[in-house]
Structure formats: structure tokens, C-alpha cells
């Protein structure tokens, strides 16, 4: 990566927060308060991905090659015309089978924490397909397709893009981030990691209901548990 590009990115993305060593430590009171009934911040979603990686992937499935890309990384990925220029700042996808990408509709390249809607993109590299789960029909289609094209360039292989029309639809303007976190967990643990080759994985979320209030409470409880654990050290 060139120095010029790194400086360009640093102005727009908090470089140290791309994949923090302990995501929960970087959470602010404002971040945690969004779990009450508000739109989830980048930091909350990054924490949830960190939690799933450490407690599920690395601990229980150490041989899995699945990447949960942080919101700041997805934002960074979408910016340069040629994603190969930032390849060194991204995870190594050489052996990766699947990539989860939280998609944000921000159109302001100068503010990484802007936007109004979250959706989820699941790229199955082994199948050459990108599945988009949008709680507002096709609201984030352009952003998800853009991210798919950038990943395709990085992988040097074509990817088919599918917007899954049977995805559950949210009933308000604030629960999209919660759905993304719960869908990510379900697809990761109940679909991808529970399947056995050559079994075909069903990635549809049609009919899958989410207890949003319960999910918010669970995420707050998880954060509080990590903080109590840290306090005892």
C-alpha cells in the first residue's frame, strides 16, 4: 500500500479500530446505549463479530476458514477504485471459504460512522455466490453489489449476486443492526458450521424470526460479562 493511500484512508477510517485487539474495550457509553432501542453503531457490530470469532470460531471451530469483516474494513474496501491497492490492509482470503460483510448505506466518504441502514452480505467463495440479506427489501442493493464487485476483484474470480427476497423485514427504523448481528450468528453457527460436506447449505433466512428485544438484552449482557471479567483480572 502506498503512503499516499494510507494517509487518504487514515483521514476517513480510524486505522487502529479496523480490528481492535479487544473490541469491547473500545465501546463507549454511547455505543452501549444504542442497544436499548436505537440504531446500532459500527463499534457494536464490530464487537459482536469479535465475540463470534473468539468464542465460537477460534475456540470451537479452529479449522474453519470463515472471515467476519469489520464495518470499518467494509467501508475501506468500498472506497478506492482498485481494491488491490489496499489488499495488504485486509485479511488474507487465500484459504477462506466464506466472508460476512455488514453493509452500511453511507454515501459520505469522509465520515466512516455515517449512514442510516445496515444489511448483511454473505460471500460464499467456494460457490462463487454473494447472498444479500436486506431488511428493507433492496435498500442497500447498490452498496452490497459494490462490495461484491470489490471482493470479486480481490479474489480474481467472478461472483454471482443474489438479493434474497425472502429475508425478514424490519418493522421500524432502528432494528436493522440487531437483525444483522443475529442473522450473522445464525448463518455462522446453525448453517455453515453445522453442515457436513458434501451437504448443501441452506442460506435462506425466510421465516426466521428474531426476538429483537431479547437480542438487545443478550448483547448488553455479553458486553457486561466481558467488562466484569476484565475487572477481576
Secondary structure, 3 states (H helix, E strand, C coil): CCHHHHHHHHCCCCHHHCCCCCHHHHCCHHHHHHHHHCCCCHHHHHHHHHHHHHHHHHHHCCCCCEEEECHHHHHHHHHCCCHHHHHHHCCCCCCCCEEEEEEECCCCCCCCCCCCCEEEEEEECCCCEEEEECCCCCCCHHHHHHHHHHHHHHHCCCCEEEECCCCCCCCCCCCHHHHHHHHHHHHHHHHHCCCCCCCCCCCCCCCCCCCHHHHHHHHHHHHHHHHHHHHHC
